[in-house]
């Protein structure tokens, strides 16, 4: 039972970090695109 909860929390953390990283990537791409336009 303990192993399952540990596994779930690790999976959630990975999903959360992946989401943060994707958002960061998107904003960086948008920023460089705006800089290119100017």
N, CA, C and O atoms as a CHARMM CRD file, in Angstrom:
* protein
*
  152
    1    1 UNK  N      0.83900  -1.20200   0.00000 PROA 1      0.00000
    2    1 UNK  CA     0.00000   0.00000   0.00000 PROA 1      0.00000
    3    1 UNK  C      0.87700   1.25700   0.00000 PROA 1      0.00000
    4    1 UNK  O      0.61500   2.21700  -0.72400 PROA 1      0.00000
    5    2 UNK  N      1.91100   1.22400   0.82000 PROA 2      0.00000
    6    2 UNK  CA     2.80400   2.38500   0.90400 PROA 2      0.00000
    7    2 UNK  C      3.48400   2.62300  -0.44100 PROA 2      0.00000
    8    2 UNK  O      3.62900   3.76000  -0.89100 PROA 2      0.00000
    9    3 UNK  N      3.89400   1.53000  -1.06600 PROA 3      0.00000
   10    3 UNK  CA     4.58100   1.62200  -2.35200 PROA 3      0.00000
   11    3 UNK  C      3.70000   2.30100  -3.39600 PROA 3      0.00000
   12    3 UNK  O      4.17800   3.08200  -4.21800 PROA 3      0.00000
   13    4 UNK  N      2.40800   1.98800  -3.34900 PROA 4      0.00000
   14    4 UNK  CA     1.47100   2.57200  -4.31400 PROA 4      0.00000
   15    4 UNK  C      1.39600   4.08300  -4.13100 PROA 4      0.00000
   16    4 UNK  O      1.41100   4.82800  -5.11100 PROA 4      0.00000
   17    5 UNK  N      1.31600   4.53900  -2.88400 PROA 5      0.00000
   18    5 UNK  CA     1.20300   5.98100  -2.64300 PROA 5      0.00000
   19    5 UNK  C      2.49600   6.69800  -3.04300 PROA 5      0.00000
   20    5 UNK  O      2.45800   7.80500  -3.58100 PROA 5      0.00000
   21    6 UNK  N      3.62900   6.06500  -2.77900 PROA 6      0.00000
   22    6 UNK  CA     4.91100   6.65500  -3.18100 PROA 6      0.00000
   23    6 UNK  C      4.95800   6.77600  -4.69900 PROA 6      0.00000
   24    6 UNK  O      5.35100   7.80900  -5.24100 PROA 6      0.00000
   25    7 UNK  N      4.55200   5.70500  -5.37500 PROA 7      0.00000
   26    7 UNK  CA     4.55100   5.69600  -6.83600 PROA 7      0.00000
   27    7 UNK  C      3.64500   6.78800  -7.38400 PROA 7      0.00000
   28    7 UNK  O      3.99800   7.47400  -8.34300 PROA 7      0.00000
   29    8 UNK  N      2.46700   6.94800  -6.76500 PROA 8      0.00000
   30    8 UNK  CA     1.52000   7.97100  -7.22000 PROA 8      0.00000
   31    8 UNK  C      2.09200   9.37300  -7.04200 PROA 8      0.00000
   32    8 UNK  O      1.97300  10.21300  -7.93400 PROA 8      0.00000
   33    9 UNK  N      2.71200   9.62700  -5.88900 PROA 9      0.00000
   34    9 UNK  CA     3.24700  10.97100  -5.65000 PROA 9      0.00000
   35    9 UNK  C      4.39600  11.27700  -6.60800 PROA 9      0.00000
   36    9 UNK  O      4.52900  12.40500  -7.08500 PROA 9      0.00000
   37   10 UNK  N      5.22600  10.26800  -6.88900 PROA 10     0.00000
   38   10 UNK  CA     6.32600  10.46500  -7.83800 PROA 10     0.00000
   39   10 UNK  C      5.77400  10.76300  -9.22700 PROA 10     0.00000
   40   10 UNK  O      6.26200  11.65600  -9.92000 PROA 10     0.00000
   41   11 UNK  N      4.75300  10.00800  -9.63000 PROA 11     0.00000
   42   11 UNK  CA     4.14500  10.22300 -10.94400 PROA 11     0.00000
   43   11 UNK  C      3.55100  11.62100 -11.03200 PROA 11     0.00000
   44   11 UNK  O      3.69700  12.30300 -12.04700 PROA 11     0.00000
   45   12 UNK  N      2.88000  12.04500  -9.96400 PROA 12     0.00000
   46   12 UNK  CA     2.27900  13.37900  -9.94200 PROA 12     0.00000
   47   12 UNK  C      3.36000  14.44300 -10.05500 PROA 12     0.00000
   48   12 UNK  O      3.19800  15.42100 -10.78500 PROA 12     0.00000
   49   13 UNK  N      4.46200  14.25600  -9.33500 PROA 13     0.00000
   50   13 UNK  CA     5.56200  15.21900  -9.39600 PROA 13     0.00000
   51   13 UNK  C      6.12800  15.31600 -10.80300 PROA 13     0.00000
   52   13 UNK  O      6.40200  16.41100 -11.29300 PROA 13     0.00000
   53   14 UNK  N      6.30200  14.17600 -11.45100 PROA 14     0.00000
   54   14 UNK  CA     6.83900  14.16500 -12.81900 PROA 14     0.00000
   55   14 UNK  C      5.89300  14.89200 -13.76700 PROA 14     0.00000
   56   14 UNK  O      6.32800  15.66900 -14.61700 PROA 14     0.00000
   57   15 UNK  N      4.58800  14.63100 -13.61300 PROA 15     0.00000
   58   15 UNK  CA     3.60300  15.30000 -14.46300 PROA 15     0.00000
   59   15 UNK  C      3.64700  16.80400 -14.23300 PROA 15     0.00000
   60   15 UNK  O      3.60700  17.58800 -15.18200 PROA 15     0.00000
   61   16 UNK  N      3.73200  17.20400 -12.95500 PROA 16     0.00000
   62   16 UNK  CA     3.74500  18.62000 -12.59200 PROA 16     0.00000
   63   16 UNK  C      4.97700  19.31600 -13.16700 PROA 16     0.00000
   64   16 UNK  O      4.87800  20.39600 -13.74900 PROA 16     0.00000
   65   17 UNK  N      6.13200  18.68600 -12.99700 PROA 17     0.00000
   66   17 UNK  CA     7.37700  19.26600 -13.51700 PROA 17     0.00000
   67   17 UNK  C      7.33500  19.33800 -15.04200 PROA 17     0.00000
   68   17 UNK  O      7.77600  20.32100 -15.63700 PROA 17     0.00000
   69   18 UNK  N      6.80000  18.28900 -15.66700 PROA 18     0.00000
   70   18 UNK  CA     6.67900  18.29200 -17.12100 PROA 18     0.00000
   71   18 UNK  C      5.79700  19.43100 -17.60100 PROA 18     0.00000
   72   18 UNK  O      6.09100  20.08000 -18.60500 PROA 18     0.00000
   73   19 UNK  N      4.71100  19.66500 -16.87000 PROA 19     0.00000
   74   19 UNK  CA     3.79300  20.74700 -17.22000 PROA 19     0.00000
   75   19 UNK  C      4.49000  22.09600 -17.08000 PROA 19     0.00000
   76   19 UNK  O      4.36900  22.95600 -17.95200 PROA 19     0.00000
   77   20 UNK  N      5.22000  22.28000 -15.97900 PROA 20     0.00000
   78   20 UNK  CA     5.96400  23.52700 -15.76400 PROA 20     0.00000
   79   20 UNK  C      6.96800  23.74400 -16.88700 PROA 20     0.00000
   80   20 UNK  O      7.08200  24.84200 -17.43200 PROA 20     0.00000
   81   21 UNK  N      7.69800  22.67600 -17.22600 PROA 21     0.00000
   82   21 UNK  CA     8.72700  22.76800 -18.25800 PROA 21     0.00000
   83   21 UNK  C      8.12200  23.11900 -19.60800 PROA 21     0.00000
   84   21 UNK  O      8.68400  23.91700 -20.35900 PROA 21     0.00000
   85   22 UNK  N      6.96200  22.51700 -19.91800 PROA 22     0.00000
   86   22 UNK  CA     6.30100  22.79800 -21.19400 PROA 22     0.00000
   87   22 UNK  C      5.86000  24.25900 -21.25000 PROA 22     0.00000
   88   22 UNK  O      6.00300  24.91800 -22.28000 PROA 22     0.00000
   89   23 UNK  N      5.32100  24.76300 -20.13300 PROA 23     0.00000
   90   23 UNK  CA     4.87100  26.15700 -20.08100 PROA 23     0.00000
   91   23 UNK  C      6.06200  27.09800 -20.24500 PROA 23     0.00000
   92   23 UNK  O      5.98900  28.08800 -20.97400 PROA 23     0.00000
   93   24 UNK  N      7.15700  26.77800 -19.56200 PROA 24     0.00000
   94   24 UNK  CA     8.37600  27.58100 -19.64200 PROA 24     0.00000
   95   24 UNK  C      8.88200  27.61600 -21.08200 PROA 24     0.00000
   96   24 UNK  O      9.24200  28.67400 -21.59700 PROA 24     0.00000
   97   25 UNK  N      8.90500  26.46100 -21.71600 PROA 25     0.00000
   98   25 UNK  CA     9.35200  26.35900 -23.10900 PROA 25     0.00000
   99   25 UNK  C      8.49700  27.21900 -24.02600 PROA 25     0.00000
  100   25 UNK  O      9.01400  27.92200 -24.89500 PROA 25     0.00000
  101   26 UNK  N      7.18500  27.15900 -23.82600 PROA 26     0.00000
  102   26 UNK  CA     6.26500  27.89900 -24.68000 PROA 26     0.00000
  103   26 UNK  C      6.50700  29.40000 -24.53100 PROA 26     0.00000
  104   26 UNK  O      6.57300  30.12300 -25.52600 PROA 26     0.00000
  105   27 UNK  N      6.63900  29.86400 -23.29700 PROA 27     0.00000
  106   27 UNK  CA     6.83000  31.30100 -23.08700 PROA 27     0.00000
  107   27 UNK  C      8.17900  31.75100 -23.64700 PROA 27     0.00000
  108   27 UNK  O      8.28800  32.85300 -24.18400 PROA 27     0.00000
  109   28 UNK  N      9.20800  30.90500 -23.52500 PROA 28     0.00000
  110   28 UNK  CA    10.50900  31.26200 -24.08200 PROA 28     0.00000
  111   28 UNK  C     10.43200  31.37100 -25.60100 PROA 28     0.00000
  112   28 UNK  O     10.99400  32.29500 -26.18900 PROA 28     0.00000
  113   29 UNK  N      9.74000  30.43100 -26.23600 PROA 29     0.00000
  114   29 UNK  CA     9.60000  30.45900 -27.69200 PROA 29     0.00000
  115   29 UNK  C      8.85000  31.71600 -28.11300 PROA 29     0.00000
  116   29 UNK  O      9.22500  32.38100 -29.07800 PROA 29     0.00000
  117   30 UNK  N      7.78000  32.03600 -27.37200 PROA 30     0.00000
  118   30 UNK  CA     6.97200  33.21300 -27.67100 PROA 30     0.00000
  119   30 UNK  C      7.81900  34.46900 -27.53400 PROA 30     0.00000
  120   30 UNK  O      7.73200  35.37900 -28.35900 PROA 30     0.00000
  121   31 UNK  N      8.64500  34.51500 -26.48100 PROA 31     0.00000
  122   31 UNK  CA     9.49700  35.66800 -26.21600 PROA 31     0.00000
  123   31 UNK  C     10.50600  35.86500 -27.34600 PROA 31     0.00000
  124   31 UNK  O     10.69400  36.98300 -27.82400 PROA 31     0.00000
  125   32 UNK  N     11.15100  34.78300 -27.77100 PROA 32     0.00000
  126   32 UNK  CA    12.14400  34.90400 -28.84900 PROA 32     0.00000
  127   32 UNK  C     11.45900  35.28300 -30.15900 PROA 32     0.00000
  128   32 UNK  O     12.03300  36.00400 -30.97500 PROA 32     0.00000
  129   33 UNK  N     10.24500  34.80300 -30.35900 PROA 33     0.00000
  130   33 UNK  CA     9.49400  35.15700 -31.56400 PROA 33     0.00000
  131   33 UNK  C      9.19500  36.65600 -31.57200 PROA 33     0.00000
  132   33 UNK  O      9.34300  37.31800 -32.59900 PROA 33     0.00000
  133   34 UNK  N      8.77300  37.18700 -30.42200 PROA 34     0.00000
  134   34 UNK  CA     8.47900  38.62700 -30.32400 PROA 34     0.00000
  135   34 UNK  C      9.75200  39.44000 -30.55400 PROA 34     0.00000
  136   34 UNK  O      9.71400  40.47400 -31.22100 PROA 34     0.00000
  137   35 UNK  N     10.86800  38.98600 -30.01000 PROA 35     0.00000
  138   35 UNK  CA    12.12800  39.70400 -30.19700 PROA 35     0.00000
  139   35 UNK  C     12.51400  39.72900 -31.67200 PROA 35     0.00000
  140   35 UNK  O     13.00700  40.73900 -32.17300 PROA 35     0.00000
  141   36 UNK  N     12.28900  38.61700 -32.36500 PROA 36     0.00000
  142   36 UNK  CA    12.61100  38.54800 -33.79100 PROA 36     0.00000
  143   36 UNK  C     11.74800  39.53200 -34.58300 PROA 36     0.00000
  144   36 UNK  O     12.23000  40.17600 -35.51500 PROA 36     0.00000
  145   37 UNK  N     10.49100  39.64200 -34.21400 PROA 37     0.00000
  146   37 UNK  CA     9.57000  40.53100 -34.92300 PROA 37     0.00000
  147   37 UNK  C      9.98100  41.98700 -34.76100 PROA 37     0.00000
  148   37 UNK  O      9.80000  42.79100 -35.67600 PROA 37     0.00000
  149   38 UNK  N     10.52700  42.32700 -33.61000 PROA 38     0.00000
  150   38 UNK  CA    10.94600  43.71100 -33.34200 PROA 38     0.00000
  151   38 UNK  C     12.35000  43.94200 -33.89300 PROA 38     0.00000
  152   38 UNK  O     12.88700  45.04300 -33.77100 PROA 38     0.00000
